[in-house]
Amino acid sequence: MEKYITYLKEQEKSEATIEKYVRDLNRFKEYAAKCVGDGALDIPKKETLIAYKNHLAENYSLVSANSMLASLNSYLSFIGRGDLKVKQFKIQKKTYRSEEKELTKAEYKRLIKAAKENKRLDLIIRTICGTGIRVSELKYIDAESVRQGEFTVTCKNKTRTVFIVKELQKKLLKYIQDNDIKGTVFVTKTGKPVDRISIWRDMKKLCQKAEVNPKKVFPHNLRHLFARTFYGIEKDIAKLADILGHSSIDTTRIYIITTGAEHRRRMENMHLVM
């Protein structure tokens, strides 16, 4: 595992990606040790891998299962056993998004109102939704960049500039002044950048007070809300892809899929059935 982690670093994978790969591999190790008695990752048996694939299909969404299989296949390639890789599940692209998982502007406003007693969390929510950045990119925001009104993000071997709108800049400057911040804006009491798990946990605590379905409340959904709002105004998917830091527009399309209700309304407006 240590050699594999070193390999991923040499491939310039992000810290978040490496953590995910390791987490996924440990999940497989636990399954193999518990259900098959084959806890070694060195050269797992093909039947163990297939059984694990079926296990994922029964307990996770196919999208999540494919993501975990991708991590496992990456490791198998690393140890020179690409012949053991398992096929991912075929998934038909959705033409609309489930409303149960789509965060609305009204719900976003209620989350902010519920977070007013936790100023750091309040500003984290506003910042992610107001800039469209990934939660892992919060660490790039420091006091000087806030004063400049923009900051530079380096992620997945790409660098991009992210602008801070005036209203957000004003709130961040006050937060920086009130807390005498010289470096990174969003940090823990020990001075380390706030991690995604603690942000996710703190956001979940707001659900009941904000009267928002917990399934909708997680940092990445704020990025989705930014993307849908931007596209709704500009209708420029290429520009949106640049802002979000996507290499492929196909990825960006996932962010702007409409809800089932909106999809149905558009079909009704076609008036093709007479």
TIPA-270783 format. One record per residue (C-alpha): residue in one letter; x, y, z; residue number from 1. Coordinates in pm, 1 decimal. Layout:
REM TIPA-270783
- A / X / Y / Z / NUM .
...
END
This chain:
REM TIPA-270783
- M / 0.0 / 0.0 / 0.0 / 1 .
- E / 281.0 / 243.0 / 85.5 / 2 .
- K / 443.1 / 183.1 / -253.8 / 3 .
- Y / 108.3 / 241.4 / -421.5 / 4 .
- I / 58.5 / 569.0 / -235.0 / 5 .
- T / 406.6 / 679.5 / -343.6 / 6 .
- Y / 314.7 / 588.0 / -701.1 / 7 .
- L / -3.6 / 798.3 / -684.3 / 8 .
- K / 193.8 / 1095.3 / -553.5 / 9 .
- E / 441.9 / 1057.2 / -838.0 / 10 .
- Q / 144.1 / 1060.7 / -1075.3 / 11 .
- E / 56.6 / 1397.3 / -914.3 / 12 .
- K / -280.1 / 1279.7 / -789.3 / 13 .
- S / -444.4 / 1522.3 / -549.7 / 14 .
- E / -443.8 / 1451.6 / -176.9 / 15 .
- A / -820.8 / 1402.9 / -183.5 / 16 .
- T / -793.3 / 1150.9 / -469.5 / 17 .
- I / -522.8 / 952.9 / -289.1 / 18 .
- E / -732.8 / 944.7 / 27.4 / 19 .
- K / -1027.6 / 813.3 / -172.3 / 20 .
- Y / -823.1 / 539.4 / -342.5 / 21 .
- V / -681.8 / 425.2 / -8.7 / 22 .
- R / -1026.2 / 434.2 / 152.8 / 23 .
- D / -1172.3 / 225.7 / -131.5 / 24 .
- L / -889.8 / -29.0 / -112.1 / 25 .
- N / -929.9 / -63.1 / 263.6 / 26 .
- R / -1300.1 / -125.2 / 206.4 / 27 .
- F / -1210.6 / -413.6 / -24.3 / 28 .
- K / -959.2 / -551.5 / 226.9 / 29 .
- E / -1222.8 / -553.3 / 499.7 / 30 .
- Y / -1470.5 / -730.0 / 272.7 / 31 .
- A / -1217.1 / -990.1 / 163.5 / 32 .
- A / -1101.3 / -1062.3 / 517.4 / 33 .
- K / -1453.3 / -1088.7 / 655.2 / 34 .
- C / -1639.4 / -1267.3 / 376.3 / 35 .
- V / -1376.1 / -1461.2 / 188.0 / 36 .
- G / -1087.6 / -1494.1 / 426.0 / 37 .
- D / -855.1 / -1336.7 / 170.9 / 38 .
- G / -733.4 / -1020.8 / 340.7 / 39 .
- A / -417.5 / -976.6 / 131.8 / 40 .
- L / -430.4 / -713.2 / -138.2 / 41 .
- D / -107.5 / -830.8 / -301.9 / 42 .
- I / -266.1 / -1070.8 / -552.4 / 43 .
- P / -638.4 / -1116.4 / -484.0 / 44 .
- K / -828.2 / -1397.8 / -651.7 / 45 .
- K / -1053.5 / -1323.0 / -947.3 / 46 .
- E / -1352.6 / -1486.8 / -780.4 / 47 .
- T / -1299.9 / -1264.0 / -476.8 / 48 .
- L / -1302.9 / -956.8 / -697.7 / 49 .
- I / -1620.5 / -1063.6 / -876.6 / 50 .
- A / -1791.6 / -1141.7 / -546.3 / 51 .
- Y / -1689.2 / -796.9 / -420.9 / 52 .
- K / -1832.6 / -636.1 / -733.2 / 53 .
- N / -2166.9 / -808.9 / -666.3 / 54 .
- H / -2148.3 / -698.3 / -303.5 / 55 .
- L / -2106.3 / -334.6 / -411.0 / 56 .
- A / -2403.9 / -360.0 / -647.3 / 57 .
- E / -2623.1 / -482.4 / -362.6 / 58 .
- N / -2517.0 / -217.8 / -112.0 / 59 .
- Y / -2433.0 / 96.5 / -308.0 / 60 .
- S / -2556.6 / 293.5 / -605.9 / 61 .
- L / -2399.8 / 181.3 / -932.5 / 62 .
- V / -2225.1 / 516.5 / -964.3 / 63 .
- S / -2059.3 / 469.4 / -624.2 / 64 .
- A / -1981.6 / 105.2 / -703.2 / 65 .
- N / -1807.9 / 204.0 / -1027.5 / 66 .
- S / -1605.2 / 464.8 / -843.1 / 67 .
- M / -1483.4 / 203.8 / -593.4 / 68 .
- L / -1409.0 / -46.9 / -869.4 / 69 .
- A / -1202.9 / 217.8 / -1048.2 / 70 .
- S / -981.6 / 250.3 / -740.3 / 71 .
- L / -941.7 / -125.3 / -718.8 / 72 .
- N / -860.4 / -155.9 / -1088.8 / 73 .
- S / -602.1 / 118.9 / -1055.1 / 74 .
- Y / -427.1 / -79.3 / -783.3 / 75 .
- L / -439.5 / -400.4 / -988.8 / 76 .
- S / -272.7 / -220.2 / -1278.7 / 77 .
- F / -6.9 / -89.3 / -1040.8 / 78 .
- I / 89.7 / -439.9 / -924.5 / 79 .
- G / 103.5 / -560.7 / -1282.6 / 80 .
- R / -216.2 / -766.9 / -1269.3 / 81 .
- G / -434.9 / -585.3 / -1515.3 / 82 .
- D / -573.2 / -925.3 / -1613.7 / 83 .
- L / -760.1 / -932.8 / -1282.0 / 84 .
- K / -942.5 / -603.2 / -1336.4 / 85 .
- V / -1322.5 / -624.7 / -1321.4 / 86 .
- K / -1560.7 / -453.0 / -1560.2 / 87 .
- Q / -1758.0 / -157.2 / -1433.5 / 88 .
- F / -2136.8 / -150.0 / -1441.7 / 89 .
- K / -2300.3 / 2.7 / -1746.6 / 90 .
- I / -2515.7 / 298.5 / -1649.5 / 91 .
- Q / -2755.7 / 477.0 / -1878.9 / 92 .
- K / -2715.8 / 854.0 / -1861.5 / 93 .
- K / -3000.4 / 1028.9 / -1681.1 / 94 .
- T / -3192.2 / 1297.1 / -1866.4 / 95 .
- Y / -3305.2 / 1460.6 / -1543.8 / 96 .
- R / -3205.4 / 1483.9 / -1178.1 / 97 .
- S / -3398.7 / 1355.3 / -877.5 / 98 .
- E / -3565.5 / 1641.8 / -691.7 / 99 .
- E / -3495.3 / 1464.1 / -363.4 / 100 .
- K / -3125.2 / 1543.9 / -401.9 / 101 .
- E / -3135.1 / 1889.7 / -560.1 / 102 .
- L / -3069.8 / 2179.3 / -325.1 / 103 .
- T / -3283.6 / 2482.8 / -406.7 / 104 .
- K / -3199.6 / 2849.2 / -351.6 / 105 .
- A / -3465.0 / 2871.0 / -82.4 / 106 .
- E / -3312.5 / 2574.9 / 103.8 / 107 .
- Y / -2966.2 / 2727.3 / 64.9 / 108 .
- K / -3089.8 / 3048.1 / 227.7 / 109 .
- R / -3239.8 / 2850.2 / 516.7 / 110 .
- L / -2905.0 / 2672.1 / 569.6 / 111 .
- I / -2727.9 / 3007.5 / 591.4 / 112 .
- K / -2984.4 / 3135.1 / 839.6 / 113 .
- A / -2942.9 / 2819.9 / 1050.0 / 114 .
- A / -2563.2 / 2861.6 / 1047.8 / 115 .
- K / -2561.7 / 3224.6 / 1165.8 / 116 .
- E / -2425.5 / 3129.3 / 1510.7 / 117 .
- N / -2129.9 / 2950.4 / 1350.0 / 118 .
- K / -1965.2 / 3227.1 / 1147.7 / 119 .
- R / -1695.4 / 3005.8 / 998.3 / 120 .
- L / -1946.8 / 2751.0 / 872.4 / 121 .
- D / -2174.1 / 3029.8 / 749.4 / 122 .
- L / -1893.0 / 3174.5 / 537.5 / 123 .
- I / -1776.3 / 2834.6 / 413.6 / 124 .
- I / -2126.0 / 2765.0 / 281.6 / 125 .
- R / -2146.0 / 3110.8 / 120.0 / 126 .
- T / -1797.6 / 3077.8 / -28.3 / 127 .
- I / -1849.6 / 2738.1 / -190.3 / 128 .
- C / -2187.0 / 2838.3 / -330.6 / 129 .
- G / -2071.2 / 3186.7 / -431.5 / 130 .
- T / -1759.2 / 3071.0 / -618.8 / 131 .
- G / -1838.9 / 2714.9 / -728.5 / 132 .
- I / -1514.9 / 2576.5 / -587.2 / 133 .
- R / -1463.9 / 2225.2 / -452.0 / 134 .
- V / -1457.4 / 2192.1 / -73.9 / 135 .
- S / -1093.5 / 2077.2 / -102.6 / 136 .
- E / -1010.2 / 2412.0 / -267.6 / 137 .
- L / -1103.5 / 2624.4 / 33.9 / 138 .
- K / -741.5 / 2594.8 / 151.8 / 139 .
- Y / -629.6 / 2823.0 / -133.0 / 140 .
- I / -817.5 / 3121.0 / 9.1 / 141 .
- D / -593.1 / 3335.2 / 228.2 / 142 .
- A / -618.8 / 3686.3 / 369.4 / 143 .
- E / -420.9 / 3846.3 / 87.4 / 144 .
- S / -624.8 / 3680.3 / -189.2 / 145 .
- V / -946.0 / 3802.1 / -24.9 / 146 .
- R / -809.3 / 4156.4 / -29.5 / 147 .
- Q / -720.2 / 4110.1 / -397.8 / 148 .
- G / -1067.6 / 3975.8 / -472.9 / 149 .
- E / -940.9 / 3657.6 / -637.5 / 150 .
- F / -738.4 / 3345.6 / -561.5 / 151 .
- T / -553.4 / 3079.4 / -756.4 / 152 .
- V / -649.3 / 2712.5 / -736.7 / 153 .
- T / -425.6 / 2423.9 / -838.4 / 154 .
- C / -614.5 / 2097.3 / -877.4 / 155 .
- K / -566.5 / 1789.1 / -1096.2 / 156 .
- N / -260.5 / 1939.6 / -1267.2 / 157 .
- K / -456.8 / 2249.8 / -1367.9 / 158 .
- T / -442.5 / 2605.6 / -1238.6 / 159 .
- R / -729.4 / 2851.8 / -1256.1 / 160 .
- T / -819.4 / 3190.2 / -1109.6 / 161 .
- V / -1137.1 / 3217.4 / -903.4 / 162 .
- F / -1303.1 / 3555.6 / -848.8 / 163 .
- I / -1462.9 / 3660.9 / -521.1 / 164 .
- V / -1777.3 / 3868.6 / -569.8 / 165 .
- K / -1789.1 / 4198.7 / -377.5 / 166 .
- E / -2055.7 / 4095.5 / -127.1 / 167 .
- L / -1864.4 / 3779.8 / -33.0 / 168 .
- Q / -1536.3 / 3973.1 / -23.1 / 169 .
- K / -1690.1 / 4222.0 / 220.5 / 170 .
- K / -1803.9 / 3943.4 / 455.6 / 171 .
- L / -1470.0 / 3760.5 / 435.1 / 172 .
- L / -1271.6 / 4078.5 / 506.0 / 173 .
- K / -1472.7 / 4141.4 / 821.2 / 174 .
- Y / -1420.8 / 3778.5 / 930.8 / 175 .
- I / -1047.0 / 3813.5 / 869.5 / 176 .
- Q / -1031.7 / 4136.5 / 1068.9 / 177 .
- D / -1242.8 / 4006.0 / 1358.0 / 178 .
- N / -1027.5 / 3693.6 / 1390.3 / 179 .
- D / -690.1 / 3854.6 / 1311.8 / 180 .
- I / -625.2 / 3610.7 / 1025.7 / 181 .
- K / -294.1 / 3647.7 / 841.7 / 182 .
- G / -283.0 / 3331.3 / 629.0 / 183 .
- T / -538.4 / 3068.1 / 526.6 / 184 .
- V / -888.8 / 3189.4 / 606.5 / 185 .
- F / -1069.8 / 2868.5 / 697.9 / 186 .
- V / -867.5 / 2685.3 / 961.2 / 187 .
- T / -919.5 / 2483.6 / 1279.3 / 188 .
- K / -815.5 / 2596.7 / 1626.9 / 189 .
- T / -477.2 / 2431.5 / 1565.2 / 190 .
- G / -424.9 / 2629.7 / 1246.0 / 191 .
- K / -480.6 / 2346.7 / 999.5 / 192 .
- P / -714.3 / 2389.3 / 699.2 / 193 .
- V / -1067.4 / 2272.1 / 779.1 / 194 .
- D / -1117.4 / 1923.9 / 631.5 / 195 .
- R / -1414.8 / 1810.0 / 424.8 / 196 .
- I / -1535.9 / 1558.8 / 684.4 / 197 .
- S / -1579.9 / 1821.5 / 956.8 / 198 .
- I / -1752.0 / 2057.0 / 710.7 / 199 .
- W / -1984.1 / 1775.3 / 599.3 / 200 .
- R / -2062.7 / 1689.7 / 961.7 / 201 .
- D / -2129.2 / 2051.7 / 1060.4 / 202 .
- M / -2357.6 / 2101.6 / 760.2 / 203 .
- K / -2560.8 / 1793.0 / 851.0 / 204 .
- K / -2624.4 / 1943.2 / 1195.4 / 205 .
- L / -2807.7 / 2232.1 / 1028.0 / 206 .
- C / -3066.5 / 2013.3 / 852.8 / 207 .
- Q / -3332.2 / 1994.4 / 1122.9 / 208 .
- K / -3315.8 / 2362.9 / 1212.5 / 209 .
- A / -3314.6 / 2465.0 / 844.9 / 210 .
- E / -3589.9 / 2214.0 / 761.1 / 211 .
- V / -3390.7 / 2073.0 / 469.7 / 212 .
- N / -3370.8 / 1706.7 / 370.6 / 213 .
- P / -3030.9 / 1573.4 / 494.2 / 214 .
- K / -2986.8 / 1395.8 / 158.7 / 215 .
- K / -2948.0 / 1738.1 / -1.6 / 216 .
- V / -2702.0 / 1880.1 / 247.9 / 217 .
- F / -2335.8 / 1823.6 / 163.3 / 218 .
- P / -2063.4 / 2059.7 / 35.7 / 219 .
- H / -2060.2 / 1941.4 / -326.3 / 220 .
- N / -2430.6 / 2018.3 / -364.8 / 221 .
- L / -2346.8 / 2386.3 / -312.6 / 222 .
- R / -2116.4 / 2362.1 / -615.0 / 223 .
- H / -2404.0 / 2211.4 / -812.8 / 224 .
- L / -2630.4 / 2500.9 / -712.3 / 225 .
- F / -2367.7 / 2749.3 / -831.2 / 226 .
- A / -2338.6 / 2566.3 / -1165.0 / 227 .
- R / -2714.7 / 2552.0 / -1226.3 / 228 .
- T / -2758.3 / 2918.8 / -1134.0 / 229 .
- F / -2471.4 / 3033.2 / -1358.1 / 230 .
- Y / -2592.3 / 2827.0 / -1651.8 / 231 .
- G / -2948.0 / 2947.8 / -1602.8 / 232 .
- I / -2824.9 / 3304.4 / -1655.5 / 233 .
- E / -2542.4 / 3266.5 / -1908.6 / 234 .
- K / -2632.8 / 2947.5 / -2100.4 / 235 .
- D / -2259.2 / 2903.1 / -2167.1 / 236 .
- I / -2151.4 / 2550.2 / -2076.1 / 237 .
- A / -1793.6 / 2597.2 / -2202.4 / 238 .
- K / -1741.9 / 2899.6 / -1977.6 / 239 .
- L / -1898.1 / 2713.1 / -1686.2 / 240 .
- A / -1659.7 / 2420.5 / -1741.1 / 241 .
- D / -1365.7 / 2662.5 / -1717.8 / 242 .
- I / -1499.4 / 2819.1 / -1398.2 / 243 .
- L / -1555.3 / 2481.0 / -1233.7 / 244 .
- G / -1217.1 / 2350.1 / -1345.5 / 245 .
- H / -1355.2 / 2064.5 / -1554.8 / 246 .
- S / -1142.6 / 1907.6 / -1828.2 / 247 .
- S / -1449.8 / 1775.4 / -2007.6 / 248 .
- I / -1779.2 / 1946.3 / -2082.9 / 249 .
- D / -1942.3 / 1604.6 / -2035.2 / 250 .
- T / -1865.8 / 1638.6 / -1664.7 / 251 .
- T / -2018.7 / 1985.6 / -1658.3 / 252 .
- R / -2338.3 / 1856.2 / -1819.4 / 253 .
- I / -2397.6 / 1642.1 / -1509.8 / 254 .
- Y / -2412.1 / 1960.4 / -1300.4 / 255 .
- I / -2681.3 / 2130.7 / -1507.7 / 256 .
- I / -2926.4 / 1843.0 / -1554.2 / 257 .
- T / -3275.9 / 1968.7 / -1475.7 / 258 .
- T / -3514.1 / 1809.7 / -1225.3 / 259 .
- G / -3782.7 / 1561.4 / -1324.5 / 260 .
- A / -4054.7 / 1823.7 / -1268.1 / 261 .
- E / -3880.9 / 2075.6 / -1493.5 / 262 .
- H / -3816.3 / 1807.0 / -1753.8 / 263 .
- R / -4186.0 / 1713.5 / -1747.3 / 264 .
- R / -4293.3 / 2079.7 / -1774.1 / 265 .
- R / -4077.5 / 2130.6 / -2083.1 / 266 .
- M / -4226.1 / 1822.9 / -2244.2 / 267 .
- E / -4578.3 / 1947.8 / -2166.7 / 268 .
- N / -4492.8 / 2283.6 / -2326.3 / 269 .
- M / -4408.2 / 2111.6 / -2653.3 / 270 .
- H / -4783.6 / 2049.2 / -2711.6 / 271 .
- L / -4716.2 / 1764.8 / -2952.8 / 272 .
- V / -5006.6 / 1550.8 / -2833.2 / 273 .
- M / -5338.8 / 1691.3 / -2964.3 / 274 .
END
